[in-house]
Amino acid sequence: MEKSLISAEQTPTTAVWQRDIVVAAAAVLIVLMSTLPGLMTGWFPQDEGQIGQAAERFLQGQLPHRDFDDMYTGLLTVLHAMAFKLLGVRTESTRWMLLAASLPFLICVYRISRRWLRPLDAGGLVVLCGMWSVRLNPESMPSWYILFLTVGMLDALLTFLERPHLRWLFWAGLLAGVAVLFKITGIYLIAAGVLILMDCEQRQSASSAPRSATFSVWILFCILVYFLAASRLWSAGDPLLSALHLTIPAFGLGISVLVGEWQRGRGAFWQRAGTWLRLQLVFAAGAFLPLSAWLLWYWQAGALSELYEGLIVLPQRRLQHAGAAFPGPAAFLLSGAAFTAVCLAGSTNGRSATVAKDSRFLPRLAVAILGLLLVCGHLSIQGRLACFQAVRSVAPYVSALLLLQAIRCCGADSGRAFAIAATLIMGAQVQFPFAMDLYFPYVAPLVFIGGSFGLQATDAARRHAETRVRWSRVFIAGLSLFAWLQLKSVVPLGNVSSAPTHLSGMQLRFARCGLQVERSLGEAYERLVTEIHARTDDGEAILAGPDCPEVYFLAERQNPTRLFYDFFRPELLSTAEDLNALADAAGIRLVVVKQPFLRDFTKAADQLENWARQRFGNPLVIGFGGNSDSSAPALFNVYSDSSGNKTNELPGTK
């Protein structure tokens, strides 16, 4: 095993393994203790309803994509159904499953970072990644599992670079294939793996051999295809910052491969082609195994066309309706200034006076940056949000540093830098095109892993290792404290966002959900479910829209459609005739229309509202706090035939 950048251990001994086990276990325990208090706090109702309803319908024998529009590939629905089976049909069951799945992820973070950090420092990095991950958004969403699999794949590929046994490639491909089964964006992991193996093949080339122009043309063709795909990772609504965060780093990966081909691409065509095919085919075999099993399942069910529609066709509509911008240029420039100062600090010429000065300057710089972070975050919600956005915006700079090291460095460190850069850059694509705050925790651990390696692998770090160790500890501790003290959550009831609705909390009292949520919204949902229960029978079908799958799940009522989000199929219930036919066939006696104040995607629901009013009369209006008046913004209109509605009269409670 290659010598660590700062660790003195050359060969793992029993004592080293024991110390690693103790430190890793302690770090994981700290993360668990900080995560558990908020595990059942905060929610996005539509997310919880979507994953809950999908798992429930799977338990009832329905198949994702064939019988209902699953938002994701489907494996998440299967796992949530298993959690419901074991722990009960409750939202909390999915969160317990997420917490359990995060434990191997934390162990992989420790394994990866131990390649260049001492045990206590690697344990600190585990704590830092834990503070900025599940703890900030405990909803069991597929992007969490893709993050876990990304880190596992990186661990396997780094192990392969150290000990080139093909089983590690197969394992890495297997993890990438499973990621696609959680969400189609798992394809980014496969892209990262392919690029890493292209770089690996170049590093295995004989430097003294002649160049094969034919093989170099093949590499150029592959990268051009990659560039064409990467060019789509750009948002017209946020052109500059989406390019800086996503598109340009993705292009940088391809350019790095081309530079590597120019610098190291030597050898006969058949020799290089054989190595390239062997690496890529083993990785592809691992990826294809879970994918082929999934396709076989749908083929046996006669639902391959529905799977294709759900994974390829419908997501294009999501891109048209869902979008959010990255933090503004100010945060990006602030991050760049701080990161540049950190990278340039310590670039000395080796003279003793300069070294002594540097040993004092670096810790002071680290303390100053983190002190500013903690003070600004403590003073106001806006300051806390600004600091959070500044940390978000450091990802492109970390990627650039790693790519420069991959091009300029030699030996194993160069290969590691490229592998970490590829997983970070491809992992960050989960933010396209919906770059809200809640998406950054899916990327933050990759940023911290990459930043840790990038800063430790610089020439200055090699010359002044102990100085770098001391101030890097300041950064790890400071960022962990900032998250622990000032970042409770990025979901509602948290304090990252400055939204005015983040007020006092309450615990929901549903049979299927007991989360701690924002009070005024929780009271509105409790009033809504109470009205539904009073006006309908157990297991009866109702109609709720637009985009409110949580209503069916929380109220324990049937969804007579395949829809979770109406914008996927706006033509399905587009006319009064369609709606009347559905109501007659399913025996619908109650309709819930979510009002614009709560709508995220489908902005218009005029047809549904007009039809419900014509069929059932005037609605019961539910606003904040569960009020049945117009003094607060309306959240839901409830239409029902159970009270004999009259013109200009609200229906009463049964």
Helices and strands as residue ranges (DSSP letters): H 14-35, G 36-38, H 45-59, H 75-87, H 91-113, H 119-131, G 134-136, H 142-162, H 166-182, G 184-186, H 187-203, H 213-230, H 239-242, I 243-247, H 248-264, H 269-300, H 304-308, I 309-313, H 314-321, H 329-344, H 352-379, H 381-392, H 395-408, H 412-427, G 428-431, G 437-442, H 444-456, H 459-463, H 465-486, E 505-507, E 516-518, H 519-535, E 543-545, H 549-555, G 566-568, H 576-586, E 590-594, G 596-598, H 606-616, E 620-623, G 624-626, E 634-640
